[in-house]
């Protein structure tokens, strides 16, 4: 299990200093002046292969799914079911339900271990510079990103957030630069 090619899930919560995007919802106030949105267009290209000298851990991973969504309280309670007896559980569910999240699925060799290194420690104060939590977080309760802690929990979490048909299975053009 330690070196297998698998999928992991990450759920990113917007930084605490930015106001979340909000729909017309009874418990949320709408912004008096909505921000302008860029026009939506079609067309996308796969990323170019990285140069051979690229050492970023992210180069090893391939995105299999990503979606901006508002998670229901029920979904969040299922996602964090292992923490239900902890004193911070109600506040965590409330915080995660306060606005949209970006749910993502990444795959690659040692994806869970690699992802955990990229995220940093749960407590941002213990995280190294260059990690997501080390660079963008201050408090444990607002560490802005969740990452699966095992392949088994990743499989469970992926099934909560995505249907199998929503997962894209492809070989990145960077694959041959990263894997033997």
Residue pairs with C-beta under 8 A, 6 or more apart in sequence:
1 151
2 110
2 113
3 109
3 110
4 109
4 110
4 151
5 107
5 108
5 109
5 111
6 107
6 111
6 112
6 151
6 154
7 64
7 105
7 106
7 107
7 111
7 154
7 155
7 158
7 167
8 105
8 106
8 107
8 111
8 112
8 115
8 147
8 148
8 151
8 154
9 103
9 104
9 105
9 106
9 146
9 147
9 148
9 154
9 157
9 158
9 161
10 103
10 104
10 105
10 106
10 115
10 119
10 145
10 146
10 147
10 148
11 71
11 79
11 96
11 101
11 102
11 103
11 104
11 145
11 146
11 157
11 161
12 101
12 102
12 104
12 144
12 145
12 146
13 95
13 96
13 99
13 101
13 142
13 144
13 145
13 146
14 20
14 99
14 100
14 101
14 144
15 136
15 144
16 138
16 142
16 144
19 31
20 98
20 99
20 100
21 99
21 100
22 28
22 29
22 30
22 31
22 99
23 70
24 30
46 172
46 173
47 172
47 173
47 174
48 173
48 174
49 173
49 174
49 176
49 177
50 56
50 59
50 174
50 177
50 178
51 177
52 177
54 177
57 114
57 117
57 118
58 118
59 174
59 177
59 178
60 108
60 109
60 110
60 111
60 114
60 178
61 106
61 107
61 108
61 111
61 114
61 115
62 106
62 107
62 108
62 170
62 172
62 174
62 175
63 104
63 105
63 106
63 168
64 105
64 106
64 107
64 167
64 168
64 169
65 103
65 104
65 105
65 162
65 166
65 167
65 168
66 102
66 103
66 104
66 105
67 102
67 103
67 161
67 162
67 166
68 100
68 101
68 102
69 100
69 101
69 103
70 97
70 99
70 100
70 101
71 79
71 96
71 97
71 101
71 103
72 97
73 93
73 97
75 160
75 161
76 93
76 96
76 97
77 84
77 93
78 160
79 146
79 157
79 160
79 161
80 89
80 92
80 93
80 96
82 153
83 89
83 92
88 141
91 141
92 141
95 141
95 142
103 161
103 162
105 158
105 161
105 162
105 167
106 115
108 114
109 179
111 154
112 147
112 148
112 149
112 150
112 151
112 154
115 147
115 148
116 147
116 149
117 131
118 131
118 132
118 147
119 131
119 132
119 133
119 145
119 147
120 126
120 127
120 128
120 131
120 132
120 133
120 134
120 137
121 127
121 131
121 133
121 134
122 133
122 140
122 143
123 140
123 143
124 133
124 134
124 137
124 138
124 139
124 140
124 143
127 133
127 134
127 137
128 134
129 135
132 144
132 145
133 143
133 144
133 145
136 144
137 143
137 144
148 154
148 157
158 167
